[in-house]
Amino acid sequence: MKEITVGIPQALLYYEYYPLWKSFFEGLGVTVIESGSTTKKILDLGEKAAISEVCLPVKVFYGHVLSIKEKVDYLFIPSMVNVEKGTYFCPKFLGLPDMIKSSLSFLPPIIEPTIDIREAKTNFKQSFFKVGKILTDDSRKIYQAFYEAQKKFKSFLEKNVLNKEVYSQKHGGAVAGNLKNMINIALLGHSYLVHDPFVNLNLISKLKKAGVNVLTAEMVSKKEIRHQLKKLYKPIFWTLSSKTLGAAFHFFQEKIDGIIHLTTFECGEDSLIGEIMHQESKKNQSVAYTEFVFDEHTGAAGIDTRTEAFLDMIIRRKRHESNCT
């Protein structure tokens, strides 16, 4: 019997849900093939295929689809609508399967479940069951694969959450544990910006080489994020932006050294979220704050210069505080 292969583009919500998707498909005996890390070739493919009005991450996604489409039996591109009460994904995630099918030709069959917990037929369990039925007739195997995938995904998320004392500066003004001499900076933004080194020009690696302890939104628990979002006068209706903003409030409260907000040109969500974070930074001036905007034309030299200036500012501030004490 021929081995079934499912391709998952390494872009967009790959950085949120890949462990869940991979575990589920492998539980069905299916081989998962990733498109691999983003490269200039992939970006160039995406730029040529996508309409010019879409944001950089969507163009990158197009490139990943084109790079993998001839290597797999199926492509997995879900339509993500709603996974938490009161919040929704950006419209690009709702219409992503249709965008891809209308723009690209000679594609393998696309597995495109709709995930919307408001509807019984499209909640996580039922959507995954429909996906499983495409690949096997064994209902018991599908449900077992789903529950095992959920369990592994929950464990994966919990491992990412840090104990506050790892980066808290409340203990005599020094960072706890073995991070005492490090600068603590949170990189916040959509996960497909923060964790794709090609798109963000290898920013995490550069910060770590400079002796920075890099923190991300995944290191803040969902419970803490929900607690922090209560500070808002009105709720944020976007799933990923809620995560970013809640984490920002948390790190401002913890008085880490700095926060860098990563965003892309033409992102409607970030135009609001960035302004809220900027206003919050004015209330917490002990935490340095800046924003890096990326598009397909962003150059490494400009980002490197801004990163160096940001770190220099933090170092000078820490030296001044040390001399004053």
Summary of the structure (lengths in Angstrom):
residues: 325
radius of gyration: 20.9
end to end distance: 72.0
largest distance: 72.9
contacts: 1034
relative contact order: 0.11
helix: 52%
strand: 15%
